[in-house]
C-alpha cells in the first residue's frame, strides 16, 4: 500500500469514529428528550386522575349525606315593581 492510501484510510477511520460518537451523543439527547416528554405526560395524567378520584369521592360523600327526600320544587312567581312615583 502506498503511504497516501494509509493516511487516507486512517483519516477516514478517525472521521468515521467521530461521526459514530457524535451520533451516539445526539441519539442520547433525543432519547432523553423523548423520555422526558413521556414522563411529563404520565405526571399530567396522574395528577388529572388524582383530582378526578378526589372529585368522585367528594361527590359520593355529598350524595351519601344528602337526604333521600330531595325533590325539585317547581313554582311560578310574579315580580312586583315597587318603585315610587318620585323615581
Buried (B, 14 or more C-beta within 10 A) or exposed (E): EEEEEEEEEEEEEEEEEEEEEEEEEEEEEEEEEEEEEEEEEEEEEEEEEEEEEEEEEEEEEEEEEEEEEEEEEEEEEEEEEEEEEEE
